[in-house]
Amino acid sequence: MTTFQRLSTLFKLSIIMKKYLKLYWFLAVVALFLSKVTAQNKIVVFQSDFGLKDGAVSAMKGVAMGVDSSLKLFDLTHEIPAYNIWEAAYRLEQTVQYWPTGTVFVSVVDPGVGTDRKSVVLKTKAGHFIVTPDNGTLTLIAQSEGIAAKREIDEAVNRRKGSEKSYTFHGRDVYAYTAARLAAGVINFEQVGKLLPNEVVNIPYQKATIENNKAKGTIAILDIQYGNIWTNIPADIFKQLNAKVSDNLHVEIWQNKIKKYEGTMPYAETFGTVAKGKPLLYLNSLLQVSFALNMGSFSAVHKIYSGSDWTVEVKKQ
């Protein structure tokens, strides 16, 4: 190869390298932009068992606004029954999917506040962020959206200044503060704290299954305003019972293996299909098997409630 040929080859290689370098930087900028979009859309959604009778919720929002007054703050609910981690897990599962990618959620149902349970931020595969104690609250959302990564909050950095001697209000001092910093772009996800394994503390419960022509599940939640019973049995499992509208179904409800209810009710599409006060089985707005009394409270009449210790069995009569 002549000197001219060598120079010509080097020149061509330099042109190719410049093209690849430009492409590299372009992709790097796009990746950085996307990380900002998914991690910092300035939306923070709060959930707790605090209620609204005192200033606890307002204090959390005040901390968030102190980080960035342009944040958009919303409430999921603050009426979780005291200490009810299962219901906190359910409300996240019910709600998170409808919020934009990058939304940061704060969930504070924390009977172990001040103990050695970990304070974490979970990033789901769908791009949502949950700031919470890892005490079972993440059970359902981790299953439905998947875990992209989980980090432990570094309180040496991500804790409200001057709150170091406060041990009983991490919702204000750690979770609201960290969530606001993440949503506002003051920190990125990597700056939350050290990376943890992609697993969460799980509450054991009966997952929806079908065995021997019998659908099984748990009572996920009450339709609290009306006392209807909502299970976690989805329509696709219920369909395997081959039940048609107006068919009777046999229902058993258990709490910790103690039978609390046994009865027969029709499969109906609307409450008015049955007489006032009579039971029915229907698919709720989430297309899950539910039980109700027409214009009455199934929960109050039969003393049936919700949680991981409640199970149901349904079979065609």
RASULDA-V321848 format. One record per residue. N is the residue number from 0. SS is DSSP state (alpha for helix, beta for strand, coil for the rest). PHI is phi in radians with two decimals (999 if undefined). BURIAL is I if it has 9 or more other C-alpha atoms within 8 Angstrom, else O. Layout:
N;SS;PHI;BURIAL
N;SS;PHI;BURIAL
This chain:
0;coil;999;O
1;coil;-1.33;O
2;alpha;-1.06;O
3;alpha;-1.08;O
4;alpha;-1.12;O
5;alpha;-1.10;I
6;alpha;-1.10;O
7;alpha;-1.11;O
8;alpha;-1.13;O
9;alpha;-1.10;O
10;alpha;-1.11;O
11;alpha;-1.13;O
12;alpha;-1.12;O
13;alpha;-1.14;O
14;alpha;-1.13;O
15;alpha;-1.10;O
16;alpha;-1.09;O
17;alpha;-1.11;O
18;alpha;-1.10;O
19;alpha;-1.14;O
20;alpha;-1.14;O
21;alpha;-1.09;O
22;alpha;-1.10;O
23;alpha;-1.03;O
24;alpha;-1.18;O
25;alpha;-1.08;O
26;alpha;-1.14;O
27;alpha;-1.12;O
28;alpha;-1.14;O
29;alpha;-1.07;O
30;alpha;-1.08;O
31;alpha;-1.13;O
32;alpha;-1.09;O
33;alpha;-1.13;O
34;alpha;-1.13;O
35;alpha;-1.17;I
36;alpha;-1.10;I
37;alpha;-1.38;I
38;alpha;-1.79;I
39;coil;-2.46;I
40;coil;-1.76;I
41;coil;1.20;I
42;beta;-1.84;I
43;beta;-2.22;I
44;beta;-2.05;I
45;beta;-1.84;I
46;beta;-2.41;I
47;beta;-2.82;I
48;coil;-1.87;I
49;coil;-1.33;I
50;coil;1.24;I
51;coil;-2.12;O
52;coil;-1.43;O
53;coil;-2.27;O
54;coil;-1.69;O
55;alpha;-1.08;I
56;alpha;-1.14;I
57;alpha;-1.07;O
58;alpha;-1.10;I
59;alpha;-1.08;I
60;alpha;-1.19;I
61;alpha;-1.10;O
62;alpha;-1.07;I
63;alpha;-1.07;I
64;alpha;-1.18;I
65;alpha;-1.18;O
66;alpha;-1.33;I
67;coil;-2.79;I
68;coil;-1.26;O
69;coil;-1.62;O
70;coil;-1.10;I
71;beta;-1.86;O
72;beta;-1.88;I
73;beta;-2.35;O
74;beta;-1.96;O
75;beta;-1.44;I
76;beta;-2.91;O
77;coil;-2.16;I
78;coil;-1.91;O
79;coil;-1.05;I
80;coil;-0.98;O
81;coil;-0.87;O
82;coil;1.23;I
83;coil;-1.51;I
84;alpha;-1.12;I
85;alpha;-1.02;I
86;alpha;-1.16;I
87;alpha;-1.07;I
88;alpha;-1.09;I
89;alpha;-1.16;I
90;alpha;-1.12;I
91;alpha;-1.12;I
92;alpha;-1.00;I
93;alpha;-1.23;O
94;alpha;-1.98;I
95;alpha;-0.95;O
96;alpha;-1.02;O
97;alpha;-1.56;O
98;coil;-1.67;O
99;coil;-1.06;O
100;coil;-0.95;O
101;coil;1.68;I
102;coil;-1.11;I
103;beta;-1.86;I
104;beta;-1.87;I
105;beta;-1.99;I
106;beta;-2.13;I
107;beta;-2.15;I
108;coil;-2.20;I
109;coil;-2.41;I
110;coil;-1.09;O
111;coil;-1.73;O
112;coil;-0.93;I
113;coil;1.56;O
114;coil;-1.58;O
115;coil;-1.54;O
116;coil;-1.11;I
117;coil;-1.46;O
118;beta;-1.65;I
119;beta;-2.36;I
120;beta;-2.16;I
121;beta;-1.70;I
122;beta;-1.80;I
123;beta;-1.48;I
124;coil;-1.17;I
125;coil;-1.46;O
126;coil;1.66;I
127;coil;-1.66;I
128;beta;-2.13;I
129;beta;-2.09;I
130;beta;-1.82;I
131;beta;-2.97;I
132;beta;-1.23;I
133;coil;-1.51;I
134;coil;-2.20;I
135;coil;2.03;I
136;coil;-1.01;I
137;coil;-1.60;I
138;alpha;-0.88;I
139;alpha;-1.49;I
140;alpha;-1.19;I
141;alpha;-1.16;I
142;alpha;-1.33;O
143;alpha;-1.38;O
144;alpha;-1.77;I
145;coil;1.44;I
146;beta;-1.83;I
147;beta;-1.42;I
148;beta;-2.95;I
149;beta;-2.42;I
150;beta;-2.22;I
151;beta;-1.48;I
152;coil;-1.19;I
153;coil;-1.46;I
154;coil;-1.26;O
155;coil;-1.19;O
156;coil;-1.96;O
157;coil;-1.82;I
158;coil;-2.55;I
159;coil;-0.99;I
160;coil;-1.03;O
161;coil;1.55;O
162;coil;-1.80;O
163;coil;-1.04;O
164;coil;-1.65;O
165;coil;-1.66;O
166;coil;-2.00;O
167;coil;-2.11;O
168;coil;-2.42;O
169;alpha;-1.16;I
170;alpha;-1.01;I
171;alpha;-1.43;I
172;alpha;-1.44;I
173;alpha;-2.06;I
174;alpha;-1.28;I
175;alpha;-1.11;I
176;alpha;-1.14;I
177;alpha;-1.14;I
178;alpha;-1.06;I
179;alpha;-1.13;I
180;alpha;-1.11;I
181;alpha;-1.21;I
182;alpha;-1.14;I
183;alpha;-1.45;I
184;coil;1.47;I
185;coil;-1.16;O
186;coil;-2.22;I
187;coil;-1.78;I
188;alpha;-1.04;O
189;alpha;-1.13;O
190;alpha;-1.52;O
191;coil;-1.11;I
192;coil;2.78;I
193;coil;-1.20;I
194;beta;-1.27;O
195;beta;-1.99;O
196;coil;-1.02;O
197;coil;-1.38;O
198;coil;-2.63;O
199;coil;-2.28;I
200;coil;-1.20;I
201;coil;-1.92;I
202;coil;-1.53;O
203;coil;-1.21;O
204;coil;-2.75;O
205;coil;-1.40;I
206;coil;-1.29;O
207;coil;-1.22;I
208;beta;-2.50;I
209;beta;-2.34;I
210;beta;-2.45;O
211;coil;0.90;O
212;coil;1.04;I
213;beta;-2.31;I
214;beta;-1.51;I
215;beta;-2.16;I
216;beta;-2.99;I
217;beta;-2.07;I
218;beta;-1.48;I
219;beta;-1.21;I
220;beta;-2.88;I
221;beta;-1.72;I
222;beta;-1.34;I
223;coil;-1.03;O
224;coil;-1.14;O
225;coil;-2.02;O
226;coil;1.39;I
227;beta;-1.33;I
228;beta;-1.84;I
229;beta;-1.86;I
230;beta;-1.74;I
231;beta;-1.74;I
232;beta;-1.45;I
233;beta;-1.39;I
234;alpha;-1.03;I
235;alpha;-1.16;O
236;alpha;-1.33;I
237;alpha;-1.03;I
238;alpha;-1.05;O
239;alpha;-1.22;I
240;alpha;-1.41;I
241;coil;1.03;O
242;coil;-1.52;I
243;coil;-1.87;O
244;coil;-0.94;O
245;coil;1.52;O
246;coil;-1.14;I
247;beta;-1.53;I
248;beta;-2.19;I
249;beta;-1.63;I
250;beta;-2.14;I
251;beta;-2.18;I
252;beta;-2.21;I
253;beta;-2.22;I
254;beta;-2.18;I
255;coil;0.86;O
256;coil;1.21;O
257;beta;-1.81;O
258;beta;-1.21;I
259;beta;-1.91;I
260;beta;-2.77;I
261;beta;-2.56;I
262;beta;-2.99;O
263;beta;-2.08;I
264;beta;-2.59;I
265;beta;-1.40;I
266;beta;-1.43;I
267;coil;-2.29;I
268;coil;-1.61;O
269;coil;-2.39;O
270;alpha;-1.13;I
271;alpha;-1.20;O
272;alpha;-1.14;O
273;coil;-1.92;I
274;coil;-1.17;O
275;coil;-0.99;I
276;coil;1.51;O
277;coil;-1.60;O
278;beta;-1.44;I
279;beta;-2.64;I
280;beta;-1.87;I
281;beta;-2.54;I
282;beta;-1.71;I
283;coil;-1.33;I
284;coil;-1.16;O
285;coil;-1.67;O
286;coil;1.05;O
287;beta;-2.17;I
288;beta;-1.05;I
289;beta;-2.46;I
290;beta;-2.18;I
291;beta;-2.64;I
292;beta;-1.92;I
293;coil;-1.09;I
294;coil;1.03;O
295;beta;-2.65;I
296;coil;-1.80;I
297;alpha;-1.05;I
298;alpha;-1.08;I
299;alpha;-1.19;O
300;alpha;-1.15;O
301;alpha;-1.82;O
302;coil;0.99;O
303;coil;-1.90;I
304;coil;-2.28;I
305;coil;-2.21;I
306;beta;2.37;I
307;beta;-1.19;I
308;beta;-1.57;I
309;beta;-1.83;I
310;beta;-2.24;I
311;beta;-2.31;I
312;beta;-2.33;I
313;beta;-2.27;I
314;beta;-2.48;I
315;beta;-1.23;I
316;coil;-1.20;O
